[in-house]
Amino acid sequence: MTMSRLDSPRSAPLFAARVLENVARVLVGKEDVTRLCLAGVLAGGHLLLEDAPGTGKTMLARALARSLGLDFARVQFTPDLLPSDVTGVSVYRPATGTFEFVPGPIFTGVLLADEINRATPRTQSALLEAMGEGQVTESGVTRPLRAPFVVIATQNPIEHEGTYRLPEAQLDRFLLRTSVGYPTPEEEVRMLARLRSAHPITTLEAVATPADLLDAQAQVRDVHVAPDLQWYVASLCARTRRHPQVVLGAGPRASLALQGVAQALAWLDGRAFVTPDDVQLAAPAVLAHRLTLKIEARLQGTPPETVVTEVMRSVPVPVEDSLTAVTPAGSGGPAAETGGP
C-alpha cells in the first residue's frame, strides 16, 4: 500500500509509522536506529553502518529500500573489485563499430556497498563523485544518477586484516554513521520465532514510493531552523576543532549534515521547526566519524562519541522561546550580534 502525496509535516508521523512498522517486520527491536537511518535518507545523505557481522546491517538496508519503493543493488566489496565493476564500463560492439556504455550497479535507488573497507582505495574512491554530485563520469562522459539515490555502506569495525581504512575525505561524504547493535534476549527470541519458517524480507512490500520520498525530502528542507539554533550547530562543530584530544575536527559539511538530520528528525515528529533535542540526538551519528583523534586519545581508547558528548556539554543550549518563531529570510536573528561560534 503506497502513501498519498505528502502535503504537510502533519503527514510525517504517518509516513514514519508505516516505514518503521514495515522495517520492524524484518529487523526486531531496532526502531531507534531505523528512525535515525530514515532521517538520514530524508536529509538526502548516505549512511555508514559499522557493526559486527550478523547484526542485521544488510537486512536494514534491504528493508529500507523495499519500504520506500526504491530499486536495490548490492555490491560485495573485495580487494579485486574494480571501479568499473561499480560504475559501469564502455564495451566495444564490433557489429556497429561503436562503444556502448553498460551501466554498473550504482545506477539504482539504494546501493549497498557491503564491507566497503575490503576494497582498495581506488575502488572506494569510485563512489565519491556519485555520493557528492549524484553523477558518474566514465570515458569523459558524465551520466547523472536518478534521484533519489542513497549509498548504504557497511563495515566491520573489529576485523582489520585485509581491509583498507576509509580516508577522512570519504568518511566525510557519509551523512551519518551508526550501528545496529545486538538484540536483547527478548528481541532475539522474537526474531527466532518470526524467522523460523521463512524470512519476511522475501514478502516485504513498499509502503511509500520514490515520489513520496522526494516530496518528503523537499518538506524536510523547508523545516525552520531558528538563527539561534544555527549558531548552536555551528558552535558544536567549531568546538570539535578546538578540543584538546582532536587533531582534525568537523568541517562545514558536518554543520550542513547536522542541520539536515535535525530537520529530518523534526519533520518525522510532525514539527515545522527544529529544537535543540533534534540537534543533540543527531550529533553523535553525524559528528563522531568526522573527528580524527590525537594519538594519545586513540592509545587511551577514547571513542570519538565521547568527545562529541563532551562538546555538547560545553556549548550552551539555546533557550526554547526563540526557536519556534519563523525568522524572515535574510534576518540575522537574535544571535547575530553575539559574534562567531
Secondary structure, 3 states (H helix, E strand, C coil): CCCCCCCCHHHHHHHHHHHHHHHHCCCCCCHHHHHHHHHHHHCCCCEEEECCCCCCHHHHHHHHHHHCCCCEEEEECCCCCCHHHHHEEEEEECCCCEEEEEECCCCCCEEEEECHHHCCHHHHHHHHHHHHHCEEEECCEEEECCCCCEEEEEECCCCCCCCCCCCHHHHCCCCEEECCCCCCHHHHHHHHHHCCCCCHHHCCCCCCCHHHHHHHHHHHHCCECCHHHHHHHHHHHHHHHCCCCEEECCCHHHHHHHHHHHHHHHHHCCCCECCHHHHHHHHHHHHHHHCEECHHHHHCCCCHHHHHHHHHHHCCCCCHHHCCCCCCCCCCCCCCCCCCC
